[in-house]
Amino acid sequence: MHSAPEALRAIPENRYAEQLRRGFRFLRFSQPLEQEYHQYISKVQARYQKIAVLLGLGIWMIFSLVDALRLDLWQRFPDYPAALWGLLLVRGSIIFTLCLLALLLLNGSRKHYGPQVVTVTLLSLVLGTTLTIIFYQNLSVPISNSVLLLMAITLFFPLGLSFRGNLLLAAASLPLVVAPGLWLLSETQHVDHLRLCFIFSLALLICAMGAYVRDHTQREQFLLLQLLDWQANHDPLTALHNRRSFTQHLDLVLRQGNRESAKVALLMLDIDHFKRFNDHYGHQAGDDALRRVGRLLQNFARRPMDMAVRLGGEEFALLLYGCDAEQLQTLGEALRSGLATLNIAHAASPTADHLTVSMGARLAMDGESSEELYRQVDDLLYQAKQAGRNHLTLG
Ligand SMILES: Nc1nc2c(ncn2[C@@H]2O[C@H](COP(=O)(O)OP(=O)(O)OP(=O)(O)O)[C@@H](O)[C@H]2O)c(=O)[nH]1
C-alpha cells in the first residue's frame, strides 16, 4: 500500500495534488484555487447563516423575557433606575438590529450579505452581552459572566467567514468588552472587569487554535474531494479527460449545440502501430509518447466547451464546439503536422519513420444522438486505418 505523499506523486500535473504536496500552513492556497475554495466553503456554510441569526435572535428574546420576570418589570413600571432603563435599551436595540439583519438575510433576491450580516450580528451580541452584564452589576443583581465565554466560542463558529475573518472579528470584539466596563462600572469594579476581559481573551485564543485546526482540516478535505472528482474524470497517464467524463460531456454539448444552433465536431484518433512501438522501444517510452500526444491534443481544446479525451489505450478524441467543416479539416491537418513536428521516432512502423495517427472526424447532424455520432466517427476512423494509416477521413 502507498503512503499519501507517494500516492500524490503518482498523480500528474494537477493543482489540487500540487497544493497538497506544497501544504498550506498559513491557510492560503495559491490563486485561483483560493477563490475556488471560498466559493465552495461559502456555499457549504451559507445555509447555517440564516439559522444562526434566527437562533441568536431567539436566544436573545428568551433572555429578555427572563429579565422581565427576574427584574419584576411589570410591577415596577415606570419607576426604573437608570441602569434598568439602560438594560431595556440594550435588549430592545439588539432585538431591533437582529430583526433587521434577519430580514436582510432572508430576502434572498438581492446580493448575498451573509458574511457581513454574521459579522454585525456577532459584534452586536458581544456588545449587548457585555452591557447586560454591566447593567446587572450596577443593579446589584447576580449574573453569570460565563455567557461572555459562550460568545467567545460563537465568534469562531463556521458561519462562512474565513479564519482571518474570524480573527479580525475576535480582535474587534475585545474593545467592545473592555471599553464599556471601564466607562460604565465604578473604579472598584474595574479589577473584576479586567479579570473577565483577560479570561475572555484567553477563551478567544483557545477558540482560535481550534478554528485553525478546523480550517486546515476543511481545506485538506476540500482538496481531497476535488482530487477524487478529478481522478474520476481524468486519465492519470495523460491528464486528459477520460471516457466517463467524455460521455457525459458529449450529451451536454450536443444539447447545447441544438439549443444555440452551433455546430459540434467530433474527431477520433488512434496511434498507428503502437504495439510495434511498445515492442521496439519499451512500455515506458510508449507511456511517454502517449503523454506527448495527449499534450498536443490538449492544445487544440482551447474553448470552455471543447474537450480533449483519452478514450483508452492509444485511442483519443477531440470534441469541439462551434467548429465548421472547413475548420475541422484544417484542425485535422494541423494535428497531423503537429505530430510530425514532435517527431517521435518509430523505427518499427511500416507507415512512416515517426509516430503517426489515423483520424476520423465529422460534424454532428441536427438532433443526432451521442451514440450515433460516436458510432459514425468510429467508422470513419476505421476507414482511415483501412486507407493505409496516417490519414484523416472526414464524414
Ligand atoms: N505504453 C502503453 N501502451 C499501451 C497503453 N495502453 C495500451 N497500450 C498498448 O497499445 C497497443 C495497441 O495495440 P493494437 O490495438 O494492436 O493497435 P496498433 O498496434 O496501434 O495497431 P493499429 O491501431 O492497427 O495501427 C497494445 O500493445 C497495448 O499494450 C498504455 O497505457 N501504455
The ligand as an SDF file (V2000), in Angstrom:
LIG
                    3D

 32 34  0  0  0  0  0  0  0  0999 V2000
    2.8200    2.0120  -23.1860 N   0  0  0  0  0  0  0  0  0  0  0  0
    1.5000    1.8560  -23.1650 C   0  0  0  0  0  0  0  0  0  0  0  0
    0.9300    1.0560  -24.0900 N   0  0  0  0  0  0  0  0  0  0  0  0
   -0.3980    0.9320  -24.0730 C   0  0  0  0  0  0  0  0  0  0  0  0
   -1.2120    1.5690  -23.1220 C   0  0  0  0  0  0  0  0  0  0  0  0
   -2.4860    1.2260  -23.3800 N   0  0  0  0  0  0  0  0  0  0  0  0
   -2.4970    0.4030  -24.4400 C   0  0  0  0  0  0  0  0  0  0  0  0
   -1.2420    0.2210  -24.8790 N   0  0  0  0  0  0  0  0  0  0  0  0
   -0.7640   -0.6090  -25.9830 C   0  0  0  0  0  0  0  0  0  0  0  0
   -1.2720   -0.1470  -27.2230 O   0  0  0  0  0  0  0  0  0  0  0  0
   -1.1800   -1.2310  -28.1370 C   0  0  0  0  0  0  0  0  0  0  0  0
   -2.3780   -1.2210  -29.0540 C   0  0  0  0  0  0  0  0  0  0  0  0
   -2.2110   -2.2050  -29.9730 O   0  0  0  0  0  0  0  0  0  0  0  0
   -3.2400   -2.5260  -31.1650 P   0  0  0  0  0  0  0  0  0  0  0  0
   -4.6370   -2.3580  -30.6290 O   0  0  0  0  0  0  0  0  0  0  0  0
   -2.8830   -3.8250  -31.7570 O   0  0  0  0  0  0  0  0  0  0  0  0
   -3.0520   -1.3510  -32.1770 O   0  0  0  0  0  0  0  0  0  0  0  0
   -1.7980   -0.8570  -33.0190 P   0  0  0  0  0  0  0  0  0  0  0  0
   -0.5910   -1.6980  -32.7550 O   0  0  0  0  0  0  0  0  0  0  0  0
   -1.6470    0.5940  -32.7590 O   0  0  0  0  0  0  0  0  0  0  0  0
   -2.2570   -1.1160  -34.4880 O   0  0  0  0  0  0  0  0  0  0  0  0
   -3.1650   -0.1840  -35.3820 P   0  0  0  0  0  0  0  0  0  0  0  0
   -4.0530    0.5920  -34.4800 O   0  0  0  0  0  0  0  0  0  0  0  0
   -3.9280   -1.1360  -36.2310 O   0  0  0  0  0  0  0  0  0  0  0  0
   -2.2670    0.7050  -36.1550 O   0  0  0  0  0  0  0  0  0  0  0  0
   -1.1080   -2.5030  -27.3020 C   0  0  0  0  0  0  0  0  0  0  0  0
    0.1830   -3.0670  -27.4490 O   0  0  0  0  0  0  0  0  0  0  0  0
   -1.2670   -2.0220  -25.8640 C   0  0  0  0  0  0  0  0  0  0  0  0
   -0.4700   -2.7510  -24.9480 O   0  0  0  0  0  0  0  0  0  0  0  0
   -0.5600    2.3670  -22.1400 C   0  0  0  0  0  0  0  0  0  0  0  0
   -1.1870    2.9700  -21.2530 O   0  0  0  0  0  0  0  0  0  0  0  0
    0.7820    2.4820  -22.1940 N   0  0  0  0  0  0  0  0  0  0  0  0
  1  2  1  0
  2  3  2  0
  2 32  1  0
  3  4  1  0
  4  5  2  0
  4  8  1  0
  5  6  1  0
  5 30  1  0
  6  7  2  0
  7  8  1  0
  8  9  1  0
  9 10  1  0
  9 28  1  0
 10 11  1  0
 11 12  1  0
 11 26  1  0
 12 13  1  0
 13 14  1  0
 14 15  2  0
 14 16  1  0
 14 17  1  0
 17 18  1  0
 18 19  2  0
 18 20  1  0
 18 21  1  0
 21 22  1  0
 22 23  2  0
 22 24  1  0
 22 25  1  0
 26 27  1  0
 26 28  1  0
 28 29  1  0
 30 31  2  0
 30 32  1  0
M  END
$$$$
